Amino acid sequence: MNVFGIGLPEMLLIMAIALLVFGPKKLPEIGRSMGKAIRGFQDASKEFESEFKRQADMLENDKPLEATLETPQSARTTPQLTQADPIEPEVEVSAANSETTG
């Protein structure tokens, strides 16, 4: 048995050290999380490989690659701009100001 260039005695030594470091309760949890990570990596690599093959087949068949530009949602519904009346600032006169001036 030769996994990643590691033989059976080396694998047993690594597993024994992992058991001592993490303990028997944490080891299954770590194994599950590593399994999920490896599975996700495999799925992503299969998806990448199939997309790569599909693009290569399209190039071999001399099909031109299709590219489309999508306009943003805001550009599709541009409102009509009109010139608005100038906004005049409102001036508030407080009661204290009106008593001193008048």
C-alpha positions in Angstrom: 0.0 0.0 0.0 1.6 3.3 -1.2 -0.5 6.4 -0.7 1.2 9.7 -1.7 4.6 8.0 -1.4 3.9 6.9 2.2 4.1 3.2 3.0 2.0 1.3 5.6 4.4 1.7 8.5 4.6 5.4 8.0 0.8 5.7 7.7 0.3 3.8 11.0 2.8 6.1 12.7 1.0 9.2 11.5 -2.4 7.8 12.6 -1.0 6.9 16.0 0.4 10.5 16.5 -2.9 12.0 15.3 -4.8 9.8 17.8 -2.6 11.0 20.6 -2.8 14.7 19.6 -6.5 15.0 18.8 -8.0 12.2 20.9 -10.5 9.6 20.0 -13.5 12.0 20.1 -12.1 14.6 17.7 -10.6 12.2 15.1 -13.9 11.2 13.4 -15.0 14.8 13.2 -11.7 15.8 11.6 -11.9 12.8 9.2 -15.4 13.9 8.1 -14.4 17.5 7.5 -11.4 16.4 5.5 -13.6 14.0 3.5 -16.1 16.8 2.7 -13.2 19.0 1.6 -11.8 16.4 -0.7 -15.2 15.6 -2.1 -15.8 19.3 -2.9 -12.4 19.5 -4.6 -13.2 16.5 -6.7 -16.6 17.9 -7.8 -15.0 21.2 -8.7 -12.2 19.5 -10.7 -14.7 17.4 -12.6 -16.8 20.5 -13.4 -13.7 22.3 -14.6 -12.6 19.3 -16.7 -16.0 18.9 -18.4 -16.1 22.7 -19.2 -12.6 22.5 -20.6 -13.5 19.5 -22.8 -16.7 21.2 -24.0 -14.8 24.4 -25.0 -12.1 22.2 -26.7 -14.8 20.3 -28.7 -16.3 23.6 -29.8 -13.0 24.8 -31.0 -12.3 21.6 -32.9 -15.7 21.8 -34.6 -14.9 25.4 -35.7 -17.9 26.8 -33.9 -17.4 30.4 -33.0 -17.6 31.2 -29.4 -20.6 33.2 -28.6 -20.3 36.3 -26.4 -23.2 38.4 -25.3 -23.2 41.7 -23.5 -25.9 42.2 -20.9 -27.1 45.7 -20.2 -27.5 46.5 -16.6 -31.0 46.8 -15.2 -30.6 50.5 -14.6 -29.7 51.1 -18.2 -32.8 49.4 -19.5 -35.2 51.6 -17.6 -33.5 55.0 -17.8 -36.0 57.7 -16.8 -36.5 60.8 -18.9 -34.5 63.6 -17.4 -36.2 67.0 -17.3 -34.9 70.3 -16.2 -36.3 71.1 -12.8 -37.0 74.5 -11.3 -34.1 75.8 -9.3 -34.4 75.1 -5.6 -34.5 78.2 -3.5 -33.2 77.8 0.1 -35.7 78.3 2.8 -34.8 80.9 5.3 -36.1 80.4 8.8 -36.4 83.4 11.0 -36.5 82.6 14.6 -38.5 84.6 17.2 -35.3 85.8 18.8 -34.0 87.3 15.6 -37.3 89.0 14.7 -37.4 90.7 18.1 -33.9 92.1 17.9 -34.4 93.4 14.3 -37.8 94.9 14.7 
